[in-house]
């Protein structure tokens, strides 16, 4: 409960909408299964996520979308 409480507090502070959280809970199992399959295919190497231009682009975009709100929050803190 404490972990989920801290996550909820962080989401409120970073102004994350709740819809992506619900979507992540619904699609999380499928994503985990696909990640395991990728790791089995690549024999444990994470290079499979950046080995082709398309995979690298998608991985970079996903990381940018994940970190974008946190960067805005830290920029806001540094100003004020």
HTML snippet that shows the backbone in 3Dmol.js (N, CA, C, O; Angstrom):
<script src="https://3Dmol.org/build/3Dmol-min.js"></script>
<div id="view" style="width:600px;height:400px;position:relative"></div>
<script>
const pdb = `
ATOM      1  N   UNK A   1       0.821  -1.185   0.000  1.00  0.00           N
ATOM      2  CA  UNK A   1       0.000   0.000   0.000  1.00  0.00           C
ATOM      3  C   UNK A   1       0.866   1.249   0.000  1.00  0.00           C
ATOM      4  O   UNK A   1       0.532   2.247  -0.639  1.00  0.00           O
ATOM      5  N   UNK A   2       1.959   1.190   0.708  1.00  0.00           N
ATOM      6  CA  UNK A   2       2.845   2.344   0.784  1.00  0.00           C
ATOM      7  C   UNK A   2       3.426   2.680  -0.588  1.00  0.00           C
ATOM      8  O   UNK A   2       3.500   3.850  -0.961  1.00  0.00           O
ATOM      9  N   UNK A   3       3.833   1.671  -1.329  1.00  0.00           N
ATOM     10  CA  UNK A   3       4.410   1.901  -2.660  1.00  0.00           C
ATOM     11  C   UNK A   3       3.375   2.525  -3.586  1.00  0.00           C
ATOM     12  O   UNK A   3       3.679   3.487  -4.291  1.00  0.00           O
ATOM     13  N   UNK A   4       2.165   1.992  -3.593  1.00  0.00           N
ATOM     14  CA  UNK A   4       1.127   2.549  -4.456  1.00  0.00           C
ATOM     15  C   UNK A   4       0.716   3.944  -4.005  1.00  0.00           C
ATOM     16  O   UNK A   4       0.373   4.787  -4.834  1.00  0.00           O
ATOM     17  N   UNK A   5       0.748   4.191  -2.714  1.00  0.00           N
ATOM     18  CA  UNK A   5       0.476   5.530  -2.201  1.00  0.00           C
ATOM     19  C   UNK A   5       1.521   6.525  -2.676  1.00  0.00           C
ATOM     20  O   UNK A   5       1.182   7.642  -3.068  1.00  0.00           O
ATOM     21  N   UNK A   6       2.792   6.131  -2.643  1.00  0.00           N
ATOM     22  CA  UNK A   6       3.858   7.007  -3.131  1.00  0.00           C
ATOM     23  C   UNK A   6       3.758   7.231  -4.633  1.00  0.00           C
ATOM     24  O   UNK A   6       4.021   8.327  -5.127  1.00  0.00           O
ATOM     25  N   UNK A   7       3.375   6.185  -5.354  1.00  0.00           N
ATOM     26  CA  UNK A   7       3.183   6.337  -6.797  1.00  0.00           C
ATOM     27  C   UNK A   7       2.047   7.320  -7.086  1.00  0.00           C
ATOM     28  O   UNK A   7       2.170   8.170  -7.968  1.00  0.00           O
ATOM     29  N   UNK A   8       0.957   7.206  -6.353  1.00  0.00           N
ATOM     30  CA  UNK A   8      -0.167   8.120  -6.531  1.00  0.00           C
ATOM     31  C   UNK A   8       0.222   9.556  -6.235  1.00  0.00           C
ATOM     32  O   UNK A   8      -0.191  10.476  -6.941  1.00  0.00           O
ATOM     33  N   UNK A   9       1.022   9.751  -5.184  1.00  0.00           N
ATOM     34  CA  UNK A   9       1.486  11.089  -4.832  1.00  0.00           C
ATOM     35  C   UNK A   9       2.372  11.654  -5.934  1.00  0.00           C
ATOM     36  O   UNK A   9       2.237  12.820  -6.305  1.00  0.00           O
ATOM     37  N   UNK A  10       3.281  10.830  -6.462  1.00  0.00           N
ATOM     38  CA  UNK A  10       4.170  11.268  -7.539  1.00  0.00           C
ATOM     39  C   UNK A  10       3.362  11.620  -8.792  1.00  0.00           C
ATOM     40  O   UNK A  10       3.655  12.612  -9.460  1.00  0.00           O
ATOM     41  N   UNK A  11       2.351  10.813  -9.109  1.00  0.00           N
ATOM     42  CA  UNK A  11       1.518  11.104 -10.276  1.00  0.00           C
ATOM     43  C   UNK A  11       0.782  12.426 -10.107  1.00  0.00           C
ATOM     44  O   UNK A  11       0.646  13.184 -11.067  1.00  0.00           O
ATOM     45  N   UNK A  12       0.308  12.710  -8.899  1.00  0.00           N
ATOM     46  CA  UNK A  12      -0.380  13.981  -8.673  1.00  0.00           C
ATOM     47  C   UNK A  12       0.581  15.150  -8.791  1.00  0.00           C
ATOM     48  O   UNK A  12       0.253  16.174  -9.390  1.00  0.00           O
ATOM     49  N   UNK A  13       1.775  14.997  -8.217  1.00  0.00           N
ATOM     50  CA  UNK A  13       2.762  16.081  -8.261  1.00  0.00           C
ATOM     51  C   UNK A  13       3.237  16.357  -9.683  1.00  0.00           C
ATOM     52  O   UNK A  13       3.421  17.514 -10.060  1.00  0.00           O
ATOM     53  N   UNK A  14       3.436  15.307 -10.474  1.00  0.00           N
ATOM     54  CA  UNK A  14       3.897  15.462 -11.848  1.00  0.00           C
ATOM     55  C   UNK A  14       2.755  15.693 -12.821  1.00  0.00           C
ATOM     56  O   UNK A  14       2.970  15.811 -14.027  1.00  0.00           O
ATOM     57  N   UNK A  15       1.526  15.758 -12.286  1.00  0.00           N
ATOM     58  CA  UNK A  15       0.314  16.017 -13.065  1.00  0.00           C
ATOM     59  C   UNK A  15       0.103  15.014 -14.194  1.00  0.00           C
ATOM     60  O   UNK A  15      -0.255  15.383 -15.312  1.00  0.00           O
ATOM     61  N   UNK A  16       0.333  13.730 -13.880  1.00  0.00           N
ATOM     62  CA  UNK A  16       0.039  12.667 -14.827  1.00  0.00           C
ATOM     63  C   UNK A  16      -1.463  12.402 -14.821  1.00  0.00           C
ATOM     64  O   UNK A  16      -2.065  12.336 -13.749  1.00  0.00           O
ATOM     65  N   UNK A  17      -2.080  12.251 -15.986  1.00  0.00           N
ATOM     66  CA  UNK A  17      -3.494  11.871 -16.013  1.00  0.00           C
ATOM     67  C   UNK A  17      -3.656  10.394 -15.624  1.00  0.00           C
ATOM     68  O   UNK A  17      -2.717   9.610 -15.760  1.00  0.00           O
ATOM     69  N   UNK A  18      -4.809  10.031 -15.156  1.00  0.00           N
ATOM     70  CA  UNK A  18      -5.039   8.671 -14.686  1.00  0.00           C
ATOM     71  C   UNK A  18      -5.264   7.676 -15.817  1.00  0.00           C
ATOM     72  O   UNK A  18      -5.037   6.480 -15.635  1.00  0.00           O
ATOM     73  N   UNK A  19      -5.707   8.146 -16.984  1.00  0.00           N
ATOM     74  CA  UNK A  19      -5.979   7.233 -18.104  1.00  0.00           C
ATOM     75  C   UNK A  19      -4.749   6.417 -18.502  1.00  0.00           C
ATOM     76  O   UNK A  19      -4.891   5.212 -18.708  1.00  0.00           O
ATOM     77  N   UNK A  20      -3.556   6.993 -18.622  1.00  0.00           N
ATOM     78  CA  UNK A  20      -2.395   6.164 -18.971  1.00  0.00           C
ATOM     79  C   UNK A  20      -2.075   5.114 -17.911  1.00  0.00           C
ATOM     80  O   UNK A  20      -1.587   4.033 -18.239  1.00  0.00           O
ATOM     81  N   UNK A  21      -2.345   5.421 -16.654  1.00  0.00           N
ATOM     82  CA  UNK A  21      -2.102   4.445 -15.596  1.00  0.00           C
ATOM     83  C   UNK A  21      -3.030   3.239 -15.756  1.00  0.00           C
ATOM     84  O   UNK A  21      -2.595   2.094 -15.635  1.00  0.00           O
ATOM     85  N   UNK A  22      -4.278   3.499 -16.024  1.00  0.00           N
ATOM     86  CA  UNK A  22      -5.238   2.414 -16.228  1.00  0.00           C
ATOM     87  C   UNK A  22      -4.853   1.606 -17.463  1.00  0.00           C
ATOM     88  O   UNK A  22      -4.917   0.377 -17.449  1.00  0.00           O
ATOM     89  N   UNK A  23      -4.456   2.294 -18.526  1.00  0.00           N
ATOM     90  CA  UNK A  23      -4.025   1.610 -19.745  1.00  0.00           C
ATOM     91  C   UNK A  23      -2.815   0.729 -19.478  1.00  0.00           C
ATOM     92  O   UNK A  23      -2.733  -0.390 -19.986  1.00  0.00           O
ATOM     93  N   UNK A  24      -1.877   1.226 -18.686  1.00  0.00           N
ATOM     94  CA  UNK A  24      -0.691   0.440 -18.348  1.00  0.00           C
ATOM     95  C   UNK A  24      -1.063  -0.797 -17.535  1.00  0.00           C
ATOM     96  O   UNK A  24      -0.479  -1.863 -17.731  1.00  0.00           O
ATOM     97  N   UNK A  25      -2.012  -0.668 -16.640  1.00  0.00           N
ATOM     98  CA  UNK A  25      -2.440  -1.819 -15.854  1.00  0.00           C
ATOM     99  C   UNK A  25      -3.107  -2.877 -16.719  1.00  0.00           C
ATOM    100  O   UNK A  25      -2.952  -4.074 -16.480  1.00  0.00           O
ATOM    101  N   UNK A  26      -3.851  -2.428 -17.728  1.00  0.00           N
ATOM    102  CA  UNK A  26      -4.544  -3.364 -18.600  1.00  0.00           C
ATOM    103  C   UNK A  26      -3.569  -4.049 -19.558  1.00  0.00           C
ATOM    104  O   UNK A  26      -3.655  -5.259 -19.771  1.00  0.00           O
ATOM    105  N   UNK A  27      -2.636  -3.277 -20.139  1.00  0.00           N
ATOM    106  CA  UNK A  27      -1.731  -3.815 -21.153  1.00  0.00           C
ATOM    107  C   UNK A  27      -0.414  -4.339 -20.581  1.00  0.00           C
ATOM    108  O   UNK A  27       0.410  -4.874 -21.323  1.00  0.00           O
ATOM    109  N   UNK A  28      -0.212  -4.196 -19.296  1.00  0.00           N
ATOM    110  CA  UNK A  28       1.050  -4.585 -18.679  1.00  0.00           C
ATOM    111  C   UNK A  28       1.409  -6.042 -18.861  1.00  0.00           C
ATOM    112  O   UNK A  28       2.567  -6.359 -19.133  1.00  0.00           O
ATOM    113  N   UNK A  29       0.453  -6.929 -18.720  1.00  0.00           N
ATOM    114  CA  UNK A  29       0.725  -8.355 -18.865  1.00  0.00           C
ATOM    115  C   UNK A  29       1.170  -8.713 -20.285  1.00  0.00           C
ATOM    116  O   UNK A  29       2.093  -9.504 -20.477  1.00  0.00           O
ATOM    117  N   UNK A  30       0.503  -8.119 -21.272  1.00  0.00           N
ATOM    118  CA  UNK A  30       0.895  -8.392 -22.658  1.00  0.00           C
ATOM    119  C   UNK A  30       2.291  -7.845 -22.945  1.00  0.00           C
ATOM    120  O   UNK A  30       3.076  -8.489 -23.641  1.00  0.00           O
ATOM    121  N   UNK A  31       2.607  -6.670 -22.419  1.00  0.00           N
ATOM    122  CA  UNK A  31       3.932  -6.087 -22.635  1.00  0.00           C
ATOM    123  C   UNK A  31       5.013  -6.940 -21.978  1.00  0.00           C
ATOM    124  O   UNK A  31       6.091  -7.126 -22.544  1.00  0.00           O
ATOM    125  N   UNK A  32       4.728  -7.456 -20.791  1.00  0.00           N
ATOM    126  CA  UNK A  32       5.705  -8.311 -20.108  1.00  0.00           C
ATOM    127  C   UNK A  32       5.951  -9.599 -20.893  1.00  0.00           C
ATOM    128  O   UNK A  32       7.092 -10.044 -21.011  1.00  0.00           O
ATOM    129  N   UNK A  33       4.904 -10.190 -21.421  1.00  0.00           N
ATOM    130  CA  UNK A  33       5.050 -11.405 -22.226  1.00  0.00           C
ATOM    131  C   UNK A  33       5.891 -11.129 -23.473  1.00  0.00           C
ATOM    132  O   UNK A  33       6.774 -11.915 -23.817  1.00  0.00           O
ATOM    133  N   UNK A  34       5.618 -10.020 -24.143  1.00  0.00           N
ATOM    134  CA  UNK A  34       6.387  -9.670 -25.339  1.00  0.00           C
ATOM    135  C   UNK A  34       7.842  -9.379 -24.994  1.00  0.00           C
ATOM    136  O   UNK A  34       8.742  -9.733 -25.756  1.00  0.00           O
ATOM    137  N   UNK A  35       8.079  -8.737 -23.852  1.00  0.00           N
ATOM    138  CA  UNK A  35       9.453  -8.462 -23.427  1.00  0.00           C
ATOM    139  C   UNK A  35      10.210  -9.764 -23.161  1.00  0.00           C
ATOM    140  O   UNK A  35      11.373  -9.901 -23.539  1.00  0.00           O
ATOM    141  N   UNK A  36       9.548 -10.705 -22.516  1.00  0.00           N
ATOM    142  CA  UNK A  36      10.186 -12.002 -22.264  1.00  0.00           C
ATOM    143  C   UNK A  36      10.519 -12.725 -23.570  1.00  0.00           C
ATOM    144  O   UNK A  36      11.591 -13.318 -23.698  1.00  0.00           O
ATOM    145  N   UNK A  37       9.603 -12.676 -24.536  1.00  0.00           N
ATOM    146  CA  UNK A  37       9.864 -13.297 -25.829  1.00  0.00           C
ATOM    147  C   UNK A  37      11.059 -12.638 -26.512  1.00  0.00           C
ATOM    148  O   UNK A  37      11.893 -13.325 -27.102  1.00  0.00           O
ATOM    149  N   UNK A  38      11.146 -11.319 -26.435  1.00  0.00           N
ATOM    150  CA  UNK A  38      12.270 -10.600 -27.029  1.00  0.00           C
ATOM    151  C   UNK A  38      13.579 -10.995 -26.376  1.00  0.00           C
ATOM    152  O   UNK A  38      14.591 -11.172 -27.054  1.00  0.00           O
ATOM    153  N   UNK A  39      13.559 -11.132 -25.067  1.00  0.00           N
ATOM    154  CA  UNK A  39      14.779 -11.515 -24.357  1.00  0.00           C
ATOM    155  C   UNK A  39      15.197 -12.950 -24.704  1.00  0.00           C
ATOM    156  O   UNK A  39      16.389 -13.245 -24.791  1.00  0.00           O
ATOM    157  N   UNK A  40      14.229 -13.828 -24.900  1.00  0.00           N
ATOM    158  CA  UNK A  40      14.557 -15.195 -25.298  1.00  0.00           C
ATOM    159  C   UNK A  40      15.135 -15.237 -26.712  1.00  0.00           C
ATOM    160  O   UNK A  40      16.098 -15.958 -26.974  1.00  0.00           O
ATOM    161  N   UNK A  41      14.545 -14.465 -27.614  1.00  0.00           N
ATOM    162  CA  UNK A  41      15.025 -14.438 -28.990  1.00  0.00           C
ATOM    163  C   UNK A  41      16.448 -13.890 -29.057  1.00  0.00           C
ATOM    164  O   UNK A  41      17.285 -14.408 -29.795  1.00  0.00           O
ATOM    165  N   UNK A  42      16.718 -12.827 -28.274  1.00  0.00           N
ATOM    166  CA  UNK A  42      18.036 -12.190 -28.335  1.00  0.00           C
ATOM    167  C   UNK A  42      19.033 -12.783 -27.347  1.00  0.00           C
ATOM    168  O   UNK A  42      20.147 -12.276 -27.210  1.00  0.00           O
ATOM    169  N   UNK A  43      18.646 -13.842 -26.664  1.00  0.00           N
ATOM    170  CA  UNK A  43      19.497 -14.503 -25.668  1.00  0.00           C
ATOM    171  C   UNK A  43      19.937 -13.551 -24.554  1.00  0.00           C
ATOM    172  O   UNK A  43      21.082 -13.590 -24.104  1.00  0.00           O
ATOM    173  N   UNK A  44      19.014 -12.701 -24.120  1.00  0.00           N
ATOM    174  CA  UNK A  44      19.259 -11.816 -22.986  1.00  0.00           C
ATOM    175  C   UNK A  44      19.892 -10.483 -23.309  1.00  0.00           C
ATOM    176  O   UNK A  44      20.175  -9.713 -22.391  1.00  0.00           O
ATOM    177  N   UNK A  45      20.125 -10.178 -24.562  1.00  0.00           N
ATOM    178  CA  UNK A  45      20.770  -8.927 -24.952  1.00  0.00           C
ATOM    179  C   UNK A  45      19.723  -7.838 -25.183  1.00  0.00           C
ATOM    180  O   UNK A  45      18.724  -8.065 -25.866  1.00  0.00           O
ATOM    181  N   UNK A  46      19.954  -6.667 -24.615  1.00  0.00           N
ATOM    182  CA  UNK A  46      19.038  -5.542 -24.823  1.00  0.00           C
ATOM    183  C   UNK A  46      19.269  -4.848 -26.164  1.00  0.00           C
ATOM    184  O   UNK A  46      18.529  -3.934 -26.527  1.00  0.00           O
ATOM    185  N   UNK A  47      20.283  -5.277 -26.890  1.00  0.00           N
ATOM    186  CA  UNK A  47      20.569  -4.689 -28.202  1.00  0.00           C
ATOM    187  C   UNK A  47      19.425  -4.877 -29.184  1.00  0.00           C
ATOM    188  O   UNK A  47      19.347  -4.152 -30.176  1.00  0.00           O
ATOM    189  N   UNK A  48      18.555  -5.808 -28.940  1.00  0.00           N
ATOM    190  CA  UNK A  48      17.436  -6.061 -29.851  1.00  0.00           C
ATOM    191  C   UNK A  48      16.513  -4.845 -29.962  1.00  0.00           C
ATOM    192  O   UNK A  48      15.812  -4.690 -30.962  1.00  0.00           O
ATOM    193  N   UNK A  49      16.509  -3.982 -28.939  1.00  0.00           N
ATOM    194  CA  UNK A  49      15.627  -2.812 -28.944  1.00  0.00           C
ATOM    195  C   UNK A  49      16.202  -1.633 -29.714  1.00  0.00           C
ATOM    196  O   UNK A  49      15.492  -0.657 -29.952  1.00  0.00           O
ATOM    197  N   UNK A  50      17.466  -1.698 -30.109  1.00  0.00           N
ATOM    198  CA  UNK A  50      18.078  -0.626 -30.890  1.00  0.00           C
ATOM    199  C   UNK A  50      18.845  -1.165 -32.096  1.00  0.00           C
ATOM    200  O   UNK A  50      19.599  -0.422 -32.723  1.00  0.00           O
ATOM    201  N   UNK A  51      18.667  -2.427 -32.426  1.00  0.00           N
ATOM    202  CA  UNK A  51      19.456  -3.055 -33.486  1.00  0.00           C
ATOM    203  C   UNK A  51      19.051  -2.598 -34.884  1.00  0.00           C
ATOM    204  O   UNK A  51      19.881  -2.613 -35.794  1.00  0.00           O
ATOM    205  N   UNK A  52      17.815  -2.200 -35.075  1.00  0.00           N
ATOM    206  CA  UNK A  52      17.363  -1.694 -36.371  1.00  0.00           C
ATOM    207  C   UNK A  52      16.920  -0.241 -36.202  1.00  0.00           C
ATOM    208  O   UNK A  52      16.561   0.168 -35.098  1.00  0.00           O
ATOM    209  N   UNK A  53      16.939   0.536 -37.273  1.00  0.00           N
ATOM    210  CA  UNK A  53      16.529   1.943 -37.140  1.00  0.00           C
ATOM    211  C   UNK A  53      15.103   2.115 -36.611  1.00  0.00           C
ATOM    212  O   UNK A  53      14.841   3.017 -35.816  1.00  0.00           O
ATOM    213  N   UNK A  54      14.190   1.258 -37.048  1.00  0.00           N
ATOM    214  CA  UNK A  54      12.811   1.374 -36.593  1.00  0.00           C
ATOM    215  C   UNK A  54      12.700   1.086 -35.096  1.00  0.00           C
ATOM    216  O   UNK A  54      12.055   1.835 -34.362  1.00  0.00           O
ATOM    217  N   UNK A  55      13.323   0.010 -34.651  1.00  0.00           N
ATOM    218  CA  UNK A  55      13.278  -0.343 -33.232  1.00  0.00           C
ATOM    219  C   UNK A  55      13.956   0.723 -32.378  1.00  0.00           C
ATOM    220  O   UNK A  55      13.468   1.053 -31.297  1.00  0.00           O
ATOM    221  N   UNK A  56      15.078   1.265 -32.855  1.00  0.00           N
ATOM    222  CA  UNK A  56      15.779   2.317 -32.129  1.00  0.00           C
ATOM    223  C   UNK A  56      14.952   3.580 -32.015  1.00  0.00           C
ATOM    224  O   UNK A  56      14.923   4.217 -30.962  1.00  0.00           O
ATOM    225  N   UNK A  57      14.276   3.944 -33.100  1.00  0.00           N
ATOM    226  CA  UNK A  57      13.426   5.134 -33.089  1.00  0.00           C
ATOM    227  C   UNK A  57      12.270   4.974 -32.110  1.00  0.00           C
ATOM    228  O   UNK A  57      11.980   5.883 -31.332  1.00  0.00           O
ATOM    229  N   UNK A  58      11.619   3.835 -32.147  1.00  0.00           N
ATOM    230  CA  UNK A  58      10.493   3.593 -31.240  1.00  0.00           C
ATOM    231  C   UNK A  58      10.960   3.588 -29.793  1.00  0.00           C
ATOM    232  O   UNK A  58      10.276   4.134 -28.928  1.00  0.00           O
ATOM    233  N   UNK A  59      12.110   2.985 -29.512  1.00  0.00           N
ATOM    234  CA  UNK A  59      12.642   2.956 -28.156  1.00  0.00           C
ATOM    235  C   UNK A  59      12.974   4.361 -27.674  1.00  0.00           C
ATOM    236  O   UNK A  59      12.650   4.718 -26.541  1.00  0.00           O
ATOM    237  N   UNK A  60      13.618   5.164 -28.521  1.00  0.00           N
ATOM    238  CA  UNK A  60      13.957   6.540 -28.134  1.00  0.00           C
ATOM    239  C   UNK A  60      12.712   7.378 -27.891  1.00  0.00           C
ATOM    240  O   UNK A  60      12.658   8.137 -26.923  1.00  0.00           O
ATOM    241  N   UNK A  61      11.718   7.250 -28.750  1.00  0.00           N
ATOM    242  CA  UNK A  61      10.473   8.001 -28.564  1.00  0.00           C
ATOM    243  C   UNK A  61       9.762   7.594 -27.273  1.00  0.00           C
ATOM    244  O   UNK A  61       9.234   8.443 -26.554  1.00  0.00           O
ATOM    245  N   UNK A  62       9.751   6.308 -26.987  1.00  0.00           N
ATOM    246  CA  UNK A  62       9.107   5.842 -25.758  1.00  0.00           C
ATOM    247  C   UNK A  62       9.825   6.390 -24.527  1.00  0.00           C
ATOM    248  O   UNK A  62       9.177   6.810 -23.569  1.00  0.00           O
ATOM    249  N   UNK A  63      11.153   6.387 -24.546  1.00  0.00           N
ATOM    250  CA  UNK A  63      11.906   6.924 -23.415  1.00  0.00           C
ATOM    251  C   UNK A  63      11.694   8.428 -23.265  1.00  0.00           C
ATOM    252  O   UNK A  63      11.586   8.931 -22.146  1.00  0.00           O
ATOM    253  N   UNK A  64      11.632   9.145 -24.381  1.00  0.00           N
ATOM    254  CA  UNK A  64      11.389  10.585 -24.320  1.00  0.00           C
ATOM    255  C   UNK A  64      10.006  10.886 -23.747  1.00  0.00           C
ATOM    256  O   UNK A  64       9.860  11.791 -22.926  1.00  0.00           O
ATOM    257  N   UNK A  65       8.992  10.133 -24.174  1.00  0.00           N
ATOM    258  CA  UNK A  65       7.645  10.349 -23.651  1.00  0.00           C
ATOM    259  C   UNK A  65       7.560  10.015 -22.164  1.00  0.00           C
ATOM    260  O   UNK A  65       6.808  10.643 -21.420  1.00  0.00           O
ATOM    261  N   UNK A  66       8.327   9.035 -21.748  1.00  0.00           N
ATOM    262  CA  UNK A  66       8.329   8.649 -20.347  1.00  0.00           C
ATOM    263  C   UNK A  66       8.988   9.717 -19.477  1.00  0.00           C
ATOM    264  O   UNK A  66       8.521   9.996 -18.373  1.00  0.00           O
ATOM    265  N   UNK A  67      10.060  10.306 -19.970  1.00  0.00           N
ATOM    266  CA  UNK A  67      10.832  11.257 -19.169  1.00  0.00           C
ATOM    267  C   UNK A  67      10.405  12.712 -19.334  1.00  0.00           C
ATOM    268  O   UNK A  67      10.798  13.549 -18.522  1.00  0.00           O
ATOM    269  N   UNK A  68       9.625  13.039 -20.343  1.00  0.00           N
ATOM    270  CA  UNK A  68       9.240  14.416 -20.624  1.00  0.00           C
ATOM    271  C   UNK A  68       8.579  15.116 -19.428  1.00  0.00           C
ATOM    272  O   UNK A  68       9.003  16.223 -19.094  1.00  0.00           O
ATOM    273  N   UNK A  69       7.580  14.548 -18.775  1.00  0.00           N
ATOM    274  CA  UNK A  69       6.968  15.234 -17.634  1.00  0.00           C
ATOM    275  C   UNK A  69       7.948  15.454 -16.476  1.00  0.00           C
ATOM    276  O   UNK A  69       7.889  16.484 -15.805  1.00  0.00           O
ATOM    277  N   UNK A  70       8.834  14.507 -16.242  1.00  0.00           N
ATOM    278  CA  UNK A  70       9.799  14.662 -15.153  1.00  0.00           C
ATOM    279  C   UNK A  70      10.782  15.793 -15.465  1.00  0.00           C
ATOM    280  O   UNK A  70      11.160  16.545 -14.567  1.00  0.00           O
ATOM    281  N   UNK A  71      11.196  15.918 -16.719  1.00  0.00           N
ATOM    282  CA  UNK A  71      12.095  17.009 -17.091  1.00  0.00           C
ATOM    283  C   UNK A  71      11.430  18.365 -16.890  1.00  0.00           C
ATOM    284  O   UNK A  71      12.062  19.308 -16.415  1.00  0.00           O
ATOM    285  N   UNK A  72      10.164  18.460 -17.250  1.00  0.00           N
ATOM    286  CA  UNK A  72       9.417  19.700 -17.022  1.00  0.00           C
ATOM    287  C   UNK A  72       9.303  20.033 -15.544  1.00  0.00           C
ATOM    288  O   UNK A  72       9.397  21.197 -15.154  1.00  0.00           O
ATOM    289  N   UNK A  73       9.103  19.019 -14.734  1.00  0.00           N
ATOM    290  CA  UNK A  73       8.996  19.232 -13.289  1.00  0.00           C
ATOM    291  C   UNK A  73      10.320  19.746 -12.724  1.00  0.00           C
ATOM    292  O   UNK A  73      10.326  20.678 -11.920  1.00  0.00           O
ATOM    293  N   UNK A  74      11.438  19.150 -13.134  1.00  0.00           N
ATOM    294  CA  UNK A  74      12.738  19.575 -12.631  1.00  0.00           C
ATOM    295  C   UNK A  74      13.101  20.972 -13.153  1.00  0.00           C
ATOM    296  O   UNK A  74      13.744  21.747 -12.445  1.00  0.00           O
ATOM    297  N   UNK A  75      12.698  21.290 -14.369  1.00  0.00           N
ATOM    298  CA  UNK A  75      12.936  22.632 -14.898  1.00  0.00           C
ATOM    299  C   UNK A  75      12.148  23.653 -14.094  1.00  0.00           C
ATOM    300  O   UNK A  75      12.649  24.738 -13.799  1.00  0.00           O
ATOM    301  N   UNK A  76      10.920  23.311 -13.740  1.00  0.00           N
ATOM    302  CA  UNK A  76      10.078  24.190 -12.944  1.00  0.00           C
ATOM    303  C   UNK A  76      10.681  24.409 -11.557  1.00  0.00           C
ATOM    304  O   UNK A  76      10.630  25.521 -11.031  1.00  0.00           O
ATOM    305  N   UNK A  77      11.249  23.363 -10.961  1.00  0.00           N
ATOM    306  CA  UNK A  77      11.888  23.480  -9.663  1.00  0.00           C
ATOM    307  C   UNK A  77      13.116  24.386  -9.713  1.00  0.00           C
ATOM    308  O   UNK A  77      13.354  25.155  -8.781  1.00  0.00           O
ATOM    309  N   UNK A  78      13.893  24.305 -10.786  1.00  0.00           N
ATOM    310  CA  UNK A  78      15.103  25.101 -10.880  1.00  0.00           C
ATOM    311  C   UNK A  78      14.799  26.593 -11.066  1.00  0.00           C
ATOM    312  O   UNK A  78      15.596  27.444 -10.672  1.00  0.00           O
ATOM    313  N   UNK A  79      13.662  26.901 -11.660  1.00  0.00           N
ATOM    314  CA  UNK A  79      13.275  28.309 -11.849  1.00  0.00           C
ATOM    315  C   UNK A  79      12.784  28.951 -10.557  1.00  0.00           C
ATOM    316  O   UNK A  79      13.045  30.123 -10.290  1.00  0.00           O
ATOM    317  N   UNK A  80      12.081  28.177  -9.779  1.00  0.00           N
ATOM    318  CA  UNK A  80      11.441  28.762  -8.601  1.00  0.00           C
ATOM    319  C   UNK A  80      11.988  28.188  -7.385  1.00  0.00           C
ATOM    320  O   UNK A  80      11.573  28.557  -6.287  1.00  0.00           O
TER     321      UNK A  80
END
`;
const viewer = $3Dmol.createViewer("view");
viewer.addModel(pdb, "pdb");
viewer.setStyle({}, {cartoon: {color: "spectrum"}});
viewer.zoomTo();
viewer.render();
</script>
